[in-house]
Amino acid sequence: MAHLEITYCTGCNWLLRAGWYAQECLSTFSTDIRVTIIPDDSGGVFRVTLDGTEIWERKKDGGFPDIRTLKQRIRDQMDPERSLGHLDRET
C-alpha cells in the first residue's frame, strides 16, 4: 500500500483544498493508497509526497496541480501500468 502525504499551510486556509485532493485520490486508488493530511504553519507550504518522494510542491511546480496531473504522477510512481480511464485520454 502506498502512502500519500499532503502537507498544507494552515495560515493560508488550504485545508479544504488538501481534503479535496485526498478525497479524489482515495476515490481513484481506493485501498491501494493511504492518505495523511498534515497541517503546517511555516507559511505557504503545499506539498504532496508519495512514499517519501515529493511529487508536487506549490512553489517549485508553480501553484496547485490539476487533479489529472496529480493522479497521473501518483500512478506513474505507484503503478505505471495502471489505467486511469478517461484521465489518460488526450483532451
N, CA, C and O atoms as a MOPAC input file, in Angstrom:
PM7 MOZYME 1SCF
protein

 N      0.84400 1    -1.17600 1     0.00000 1
 C      0.00000 1     0.00000 1     0.00000 1
 C      0.89200 1     1.24300 1     0.00000 1
 O      1.84000 1     1.33700 1     0.77900 1
 N      0.58100 1     2.18100 1    -0.86900 1
 C      1.33600 1     3.42800 1    -0.96600 1
 C      0.82200 1     4.42100 1     0.08000 1
 O     -0.33800 1     4.36900 1     0.48800 1
 N      1.70900 1     5.32200 1     0.50300 1
 C      1.33900 1     6.32500 1     1.49700 1
 C      1.51400 1     7.72300 1     0.89300 1
 O      2.62700 1     8.15100 1     0.58600 1
 N      0.39700 1     8.41100 1     0.73400 1
 C      0.37400 1     9.77000 1     0.20100 1
 C      0.26000 1    10.73900 1     1.36100 1
 O     -0.59100 1    10.56700 1     2.23400 1
 N      1.10900 1    11.75700 1     1.38000 1
 C      1.02700 1    12.80400 1     2.38900 1
 C      0.79900 1    14.13800 1     1.70300 1
 O      1.50500 1    14.49700 1     0.76100 1
 N     -0.19400 1    14.86300 1     2.18500 1
 C     -0.49000 1    16.19900 1     1.66900 1
 C     -0.26200 1    17.17400 1     2.82000 1
 O     -0.99600 1    17.16600 1     3.80800 1
 N      0.76100 1    18.01100 1     2.68200 1
 C      1.08100 1    18.99900 1     3.69600 1
 C      0.58900 1    20.35000 1     3.20900 1
 O      0.88900 1    20.76500 1     2.08900 1
 N     -0.17100 1    21.03800 1     4.06200 1
 C     -0.77600 1    22.30100 1     3.64700 1
 C     -0.55100 1    23.38700 1     4.69700 1
 O     -0.35400 1    23.09300 1     5.87600 1
 N     -0.58200 1    24.63900 1     4.25500 1
 C     -0.40500 1    25.79500 1     5.13200 1
 C     -1.71900 1    26.12000 1     5.84100 1
 O     -2.74000 1    26.36600 1     5.20000 1
 N     -1.67500 1    26.11700 1     7.18100 1
 C     -2.87100 1    26.45300 1     7.94900 1
 C     -3.19300 1    27.94800 1     7.84600 1
 O     -4.36200 1    28.33100 1     7.82200 1
 N     -2.16400 1    28.78400 1     7.78500 1
 C     -2.37000 1    30.22200 1     7.68500 1
 C     -3.00500 1    30.64400 1     6.37700 1
 O     -3.67600 1    31.67400 1     6.30600 1
 N     -2.79400 1    29.84700 1     5.34000 1
 C     -3.36500 1    30.14500 1     4.01700 1
 C     -4.75500 1    29.52900 1     3.84600 1
 O     -5.40900 1    29.73400 1     2.82400 1
 N     -5.19800 1    28.77600 1     4.84900 1
 C     -6.51800 1    28.12500 1     4.82400 1
 C     -6.67800 1    27.14500 1     3.66700 1
 O     -7.69600 1    27.15100 1     2.97600 1
 N     -5.67100 1    26.30700 1     3.46200 1
 C     -5.70700 1    25.34700 1     2.35400 1
 C     -6.18300 1    23.96400 1     2.77700 1
 O     -5.97800 1    22.99400 1     2.04700 1
 N     -6.81400 1    23.85600 1     3.94400 1
 C     -7.31300 1    22.56900 1     4.40900 1
 C     -8.34900 1    21.97500 1     3.45100 1
 O     -8.27900 1    20.78700 1     3.13400 1
 N     -9.29400 1    22.76900 1     2.99300 1
 C    -10.32700 1    22.24200 1     2.09200 1
 C     -9.72200 1    21.72400 1     0.78700 1
 O    -10.14600 1    20.69500 1     0.26200 1
 N     -8.73700 1    22.44100 1     0.27500 1
 C     -8.05300 1    22.00100 1    -0.94500 1
 C     -7.35000 1    20.66500 1    -0.68900 1
 O     -7.45900 1    19.73700 1    -1.49200 1
 N     -6.63200 1    20.57200 1     0.42600 1
 C     -5.93000 1    19.33600 1     0.77600 1
 C     -6.92900 1    18.19200 1     0.93600 1
 O     -6.67900 1    17.07500 1     0.48200 1
 N     -8.05000 1    18.47100 1     1.57900 1
 C     -9.08200 1    17.45800 1     1.77400 1
 C     -9.68900 1    16.98900 1     0.46400 1
 O     -9.96600 1    15.80200 1     0.28900 1
 N     -9.89400 1    17.92400 1    -0.45700 1
 C    -10.45200 1    17.56000 1    -1.75800 1
 C     -9.48700 1    16.66800 1    -2.53800 1
 O     -9.89600 1    15.67000 1    -3.13200 1
 N     -8.18600 1    17.03900 1    -2.53300 1
 C     -7.19000 1    16.18500 1    -3.20000 1
 C     -7.17800 1    14.79600 1    -2.57600 1
 O     -7.12100 1    13.79300 1    -3.28800 1
 N     -7.23300 1    14.73500 1    -1.25000 1
 C     -7.24000 1    13.44300 1    -0.55800 1
 C     -8.44500 1    12.61000 1    -0.98000 1
 O     -8.31300 1    11.42300 1    -1.27800 1
 N     -9.61200 1    13.23300 1    -1.00500 1
 C    -10.84200 1    12.53400 1    -1.40100 1
 C    -10.73800 1    12.00100 1    -2.82500 1
 O    -11.09500 1    10.85300 1    -3.09000 1
 N    -10.25800 1    12.82100 1    -3.72800 1
 C    -10.11200 1    12.41100 1    -5.12800 1
 C     -9.14400 1    11.24100 1    -5.26800 1
 O     -9.40300 1    10.30400 1    -6.02400 1
 N     -8.03300 1    11.29400 1    -4.54500 1
 C     -7.03800 1    10.21700 1    -4.63400 1
 C     -7.56400 1     8.92400 1    -4.03600 1
 O     -7.32900 1     7.84700 1    -4.58300 1
 N     -8.27600 1     9.02200 1    -2.91600 1
 C     -8.87400 1     7.82100 1    -2.32700 1
 C     -9.94100 1     7.23500 1    -3.24300 1
 O    -10.09400 1     6.01700 1    -3.32900 1
 N    -10.65800 1     8.08800 1    -3.91100 1
 C    -11.69500 1     7.65700 1    -4.85200 1
 C    -11.09700 1     6.87800 1    -6.01800 1
 O    -11.67000 1     5.88900 1    -6.47500 1
 N     -9.95300 1     7.32700 1    -6.48900 1
 C     -9.30700 1     6.69400 1    -7.63900 1
 C     -8.49700 1     5.46500 1    -7.25200 1
 O     -8.58000 1     4.43400 1    -7.91900 1
 N     -7.71300 1     5.56500 1    -6.18300 1
 C     -6.77500 1     4.49600 1    -5.83900 1
 C     -7.27700 1     3.56900 1    -4.73900 1
 O     -6.63600 1     2.56300 1    -4.43200 1
 N     -8.41200 1     3.90000 1    -4.15000 1
 C     -9.12500 1     3.04900 1    -3.19500 1
 C     -8.22500 1     2.48900 1    -2.10300 1
 O     -7.56200 1     3.24300 1    -1.39100 1
 N     -8.20300 1     1.18800 1    -1.97300 1
 C     -7.45500 1     0.54600 1    -0.89300 1
 C     -5.96700 1     0.37900 1    -1.19900 1
 O     -5.22900 1    -0.18000 1    -0.38700 1
 N     -5.52100 1     0.85900 1    -2.36200 1
 C     -4.10300 1     0.77100 1    -2.72100 1
 C     -3.29700 1     1.93900 1    -2.15800 1
 O     -2.07400 1     1.97800 1    -2.29500 1
 N     -3.99000 1     2.89800 1    -1.51800 1
 C     -3.31300 1     4.09100 1    -1.03800 1
 C     -3.84300 1     4.48300 1     0.33500 1
 O     -5.02400 1     4.31000 1     0.63700 1
 N     -2.95600 1     5.00900 1     1.14900 1
 C     -3.32600 1     5.57900 1     2.44400 1
 C     -2.96300 1     7.05500 1     2.37600 1
 O     -1.87600 1     7.39800 1     1.91100 1
 N     -3.84500 1     7.92800 1     2.82900 1
 C     -3.62600 1     9.36800 1     2.70700 1
 C     -3.57700 1    10.00600 1     4.09500 1
 O     -4.41700 1     9.73900 1     4.95400 1
 N     -2.58000 1    10.84600 1     4.28400 1
 C     -2.45100 1    11.62200 1     5.51200 1
 C     -2.40400 1    13.09800 1     5.13400 1
 O     -1.66400 1    13.49700 1     4.23500 1
 N     -3.20300 1    13.90300 1     5.82900 1
 C     -3.20300 1    15.35200 1     5.62500 1
 C     -2.46900 1    15.97200 1     6.81200 1
 O     -2.82100 1    15.72700 1     7.96500 1
 N     -1.44200 1    16.77900 1     6.51900 1
 C     -0.58100 1    17.31500 1     7.55900 1
 C     -0.64500 1    18.84400 1     7.57600 1
 O     -0.25300 1    19.48800 1     6.60300 1
 N     -1.13100 1    19.42700 1     8.66300 1
 C     -1.14600 1    20.88900 1     8.77700 1
 C      0.26000 1    21.41300 1     9.05200 1
 O      1.04700 1    20.76500 1     9.74300 1
 N      0.57300 1    22.58900 1     8.50700 1
 C      1.88700 1    23.20000 1     8.67500 1
 C      1.69300 1    24.70700 1     8.79800 1
 O      0.91000 1    25.29400 1     8.05100 1
 N      2.39500 1    25.33300 1     9.72900 1
 C      2.23100 1    26.77800 1     9.90600 1
 C      3.47300 1    27.57000 1     9.51100 1
 O      3.65000 1    28.70900 1     9.94400 1
 N      4.33400 1    26.96900 1     8.68900 1
 C      5.57600 1    27.64600 1     8.31500 1
 C      5.39300 1    28.65900 1     7.18900 1
 O      6.32700 1    29.39400 1     6.86800 1
 N      4.21100 1    28.71100 1     6.58500 1
 C      3.92500 1    29.75400 1     5.60400 1
 C      4.00300 1    29.32400 1     4.15200 1
 O      5.08800 1    29.12100 1     3.60700 1
 N      2.85000 1    29.19000 1     3.53800 1
 C      2.75700 1    28.97100 1     2.10400 1
 C      3.06100 1    27.58100 1     1.59100 1
 O      3.13700 1    27.37800 1     0.37900 1
 N      3.23600 1    26.62300 1     2.47300 1
 C      3.59700 1    25.28100 1     2.02100 1
 C      2.37300 1    24.52300 1     1.48800 1
 O      1.29400 1    24.55300 1     2.08000 1
 N      2.57300 1    23.85600 1     0.37200 1
 C      1.61500 1    22.88200 1    -0.13200 1
 C      2.43500 1    21.84300 1    -0.87800 1
 O      2.89100 1    22.07300 1    -1.99800 1
 N      2.61200 1    20.69500 1    -0.23600 1
 C      3.48700 1    19.66500 1    -0.77800 1
 C      2.78400 1    18.31700 1    -0.74900 1
 O      2.07100 1    17.98800 1     0.19900 1
 N      2.99800 1    17.54900 1    -1.79900 1
 C      2.43100 1    16.20300 1    -1.88000 1
 C      3.58700 1    15.23000 1    -2.07000 1
 O      4.39600 1    15.37700 1    -2.98600 1
 N      3.65000 1    14.23200 1    -1.18800 1
 C      4.67600 1    13.20600 1    -1.30900 1
 C      4.01300 1    11.83300 1    -1.35500 1
 O      2.95400 1    11.61300 1    -0.76700 1
 N      4.65100 1    10.93600 1    -2.05500 1
 C      4.18500 1     9.55500 1    -2.12400 1
 C      5.34000 1     8.66500 1    -1.70400 1
 O      6.38900 1     8.64600 1    -2.34800 1
 N      5.14100 1     7.93100 1    -0.62500 1
 C      6.18000 1     7.05900 1    -0.06700 1
 C      7.49600 1     7.81900 1     0.12800 1
 O      8.57500 1     7.28900 1    -0.13700 1
 N      7.39200 1     9.06600 1     0.59400 1
 C      8.56100 1     9.87400 1     0.89700 1
 C      9.16000 1    10.63200 1    -0.27400 1
 O     10.08200 1    11.42500 1    -0.08400 1
 N      8.65400 1    10.40400 1    -1.48400 1
 C      9.16000 1    11.09800 1    -2.66500 1
 C      8.21900 1    12.23900 1    -3.02200 1
 O      7.01500 1    12.03700 1    -3.18300 1
 N      8.77300 1    13.43300 1    -3.14300 1
 C      7.95500 1    14.59600 1    -3.48300 1
 C      7.44800 1    14.48300 1    -4.92000 1
 O      8.22200 1    14.27500 1    -5.85400 1
 N      6.12600 1    14.62400 1    -5.07600 1
 C      5.56900 1    14.59300 1    -6.43100 1
 C      4.95000 1    15.93900 1    -6.81700 1
 O      4.64700 1    16.17300 1    -7.98700 1
 N      4.76400 1    16.82000 1    -5.83300 1
 C      4.29400 1    18.17900 1    -6.14300 1
 C      4.67200 1    19.10000 1    -5.00200 1
 O      4.51600 1    18.75200 1    -3.83100 1
 N      5.16800 1    20.27500 1    -5.34600 1
 C      5.47300 1    21.30400 1    -4.36700 1
 C      5.04600 1    22.63600 1    -4.97100 1
 O      5.52500 1    23.02300 1    -6.03700 1
 N      4.15600 1    23.32500 1    -4.29800 1
 C      3.49900 1    24.51300 1    -4.84700 1
 C      4.47800 1    25.55300 1    -5.38100 1
 O      4.30200 1    26.03400 1    -6.50100 1
 N      5.47800 1    25.90300 1    -4.63200 1
 C      6.41400 1    26.94900 1    -5.06100 1
 C      7.26900 1    26.48900 1    -6.23400 1
 O      7.47100 1    27.23400 1    -7.19300 1
 N      7.76400 1    25.27500 1    -6.15600 1
 C      8.63400 1    24.73400 1    -7.20900 1
 C      7.86600 1    24.45200 1    -8.49800 1
 O      8.35700 1    24.72200 1    -9.59400 1
 N      6.64900 1    23.90400 1    -8.35800 1
 C      5.88600 1    23.48200 1    -9.53400 1
 C      4.91300 1    24.54700 1   -10.04100 1
 O      4.19500 1    24.31300 1   -11.01300 1
 N      4.88300 1    25.70500 1    -9.39700 1
 C      4.08300 1    26.81400 1    -9.91500 1
 C      2.59800 1    26.73800 1    -9.59500 1
 O      1.77000 1    26.73100 1   -10.50600 1
 N      2.25300 1    26.68100 1    -8.33000 1
 C      0.84100 1    26.67400 1    -7.94900 1
 C      0.36900 1    25.29400 1    -7.54700 1
 O      1.13700 1    24.46200 1    -7.06500 1
 N     -0.90700 1    25.07600 1    -7.75800 1
 C     -1.52900 1    23.81500 1    -7.36700 1
 C     -1.74600 1    22.94000 1    -8.59700 1
 O     -2.02100 1    23.44800 1    -9.68400 1
 N     -1.62300 1    21.62500 1    -8.42400 1
 C     -1.81900 1    20.74300 1    -9.58000 1
 C     -3.29700 1    20.59000 1    -9.92200 1
 O     -4.15800 1    20.63300 1    -9.04300 1
 N     -3.57800 1    20.41200 1   -11.21400 1
 C     -4.93800 1    19.99200 1   -11.53800 1
 C     -5.00100 1    18.51500 1   -11.14400 1
 O     -3.97600 1    17.83500 1   -11.08300 1
 N     -6.18400 1    18.04200 1   -10.88600 1
 C     -6.32200 1    16.69200 1   -10.33200 1
 C     -5.81500 1    15.62300 1   -11.30400 1
 O     -5.30000 1    14.58800 1   -10.87900 1
 N     -5.96000 1    15.87300 1   -12.59100 1
 C     -5.47100 1    14.91800 1   -13.59700 1
 C     -3.95400 1    14.73200 1   -13.46500 1
 O     -3.45900 1    13.60500 1   -13.44100 1
 N     -3.23600 1    15.83700 1   -13.38200 1
 C     -1.77900 1    15.78500 1   -13.25900 1
 C     -1.35800 1    15.08300 1   -11.97900 1
 O     -0.45600 1    14.24500 1   -11.98900 1
 N     -2.01500 1    15.42600 1   -10.87800 1
 C     -1.66600 1    14.80400 1    -9.59900 1
 C     -1.89200 1    13.29500 1    -9.64000 1
 O     -1.02400 1    12.52800 1    -9.22200 1
 N     -3.03200 1    12.86900 1   -10.13300 1
 C     -3.32500 1    11.43400 1   -10.19800 1
 C     -2.36200 1    10.71100 1   -11.13200 1
 O     -1.95700 1     9.58300 1   -10.84800 1
 N     -1.99500 1    11.33800 1   -12.22900 1
 C     -1.04900 1    10.70400 1   -13.14600 1
 C      0.32400 1    10.55500 1   -12.50400 1
 O      0.98100 1     9.53000 1   -12.68300 1
 N      0.76400 1    11.56500 1   -11.75600 1
 C      2.05900 1    11.46300 1   -11.07500 1
 C      2.04000 1    10.37600 1   -10.00200 1
 O      3.01800 1     9.64800 1    -9.82400 1
 N      0.93200 1    10.27500 1    -9.29800 1
 C      0.79400 1     9.22600 1    -8.28900 1
 C      0.83200 1     7.86400 1    -8.95800 1
 O      1.57600 1     6.97700 1    -8.53900 1
 N      0.03700 1     7.70300 1    -9.98400 1
 C      0.00200 1     6.43000 1   -10.71600 1
 C      1.36700 1     6.07300 1   -11.28300 1
 O      1.80300 1     4.92600 1   -11.18300 1
 N      2.05000 1     7.06200 1   -11.88400 1
 C      3.34600 1     6.79800 1   -12.50900 1
 C      4.37800 1     6.28600 1   -11.50900 1
 O      5.25000 1     5.49500 1   -11.86800 1
 N      4.28500 1     6.72500 1   -10.27200 1
 C      5.21800 1     6.25900 1    -9.24900 1
 C      4.73100 1     4.95800 1    -8.61300 1
 O      5.53100 1     4.07400 1    -8.30500 1
 N      3.43700 1     4.84700 1    -8.42100 1
 C      2.84900 1     3.73000 1    -7.69600 1
 C      2.70000 1     2.47100 1    -8.55200 1
 O      3.06700 1     1.37200 1    -8.13500 1
 N      2.15700 1     2.65100 1    -9.75100 1
 C      1.80600 1     1.52000 1   -10.61200 1
 C      1.69000 1     2.01700 1   -12.05400 1
 O      0.58100 1     2.24200 1   -12.53800 1
 N      2.82500 1     2.19200 1   -12.75100 1
 C      2.82700 1     2.79600 1   -14.09300 1
 C      1.91100 1     2.12400 1   -15.11800 1
 O      1.49800 1     2.76300 1   -16.08600 1
 N      1.59100 1     0.85000 1   -14.91700 1
 C      0.73500 1     0.13500 1   -15.86100 1
 C     -0.75500 1     0.35900 1   -15.60000 1
 O     -1.58800 1    -0.02600 1   -16.42000 1
 N     -1.08900 1     0.95900 1   -14.50300 1
 C     -2.48600 1     1.17300 1   -14.10600 1
 C     -3.15900 1     2.18100 1   -15.03400 1
 O     -2.58400 1     3.21800 1   -15.36300 1
 N     -4.35200 1     1.87100 1   -15.43800 1
 C     -5.13700 1     2.78300 1   -16.26800 1
 C     -5.92600 1     3.73300 1   -15.37700 1
 O     -6.49900 1     3.33300 1   -14.36400 1
 N     -5.94000 1     4.99000 1   -15.77400 1
 C     -6.77200 1     5.98300 1   -15.07900 1
 C     -8.02000 1     6.30900 1   -15.89600 1
 O     -8.68000 1     7.32400 1   -15.67400 1
 N     -8.32600 1     5.43200 1   -16.83700 1
 C     -9.54300 1     5.61900 1   -17.63100 1
 C     -9.53800 1     6.91100 1   -18.41300 1
 O     -8.60600 1     7.18700 1   -19.16700 1
 N    -10.57600 1     7.70000 1   -18.23400 1
 C    -10.73700 1     8.93700 1   -19.01000 1
 C     -9.62200 1     9.94800 1   -18.72500 1
 O     -9.37500 1    10.82000 1   -19.55700 1
 N     -8.94500 1     9.86000 1   -17.58600 1
 C     -7.86800 1    10.79600 1   -17.28300 1
 C     -6.64300 1    10.56400 1   -18.16500 1
 O     -5.81000 1    11.45900 1   -18.31100 1
 N     -6.52500 1     9.37700 1   -18.74900 1
 C     -5.39400 1     9.07400 1   -19.61500 1
 C     -5.63600 1     9.50500 1   -21.06400 1
 O     -4.70600 1     9.52300 1   -21.87000 1
 N     -6.84900 1     9.84300 1   -21.38300 1
 C     -7.14200 1    10.27300 1   -22.76000 1
 C     -6.71100 1    11.70900 1   -22.98900 1
 O     -6.81000 1    12.55200 1   -22.09800 1
 N     -6.24300 1    11.96900 1   -24.16800 1
 C     -5.85800 1    13.34500 1   -24.53500 1
 C     -7.10400 1    14.21900 1   -24.58800 1
 O     -8.17800 1    13.77500 1   -24.99200 1
 N     -6.93600 1    15.47000 1   -24.17100 1
 C     -8.07700 1    16.39300 1   -24.22500 1
 C     -7.95100 1    17.34200 1   -25.37100 1
 O     -8.82200 1    18.18900 1   -25.56900 1

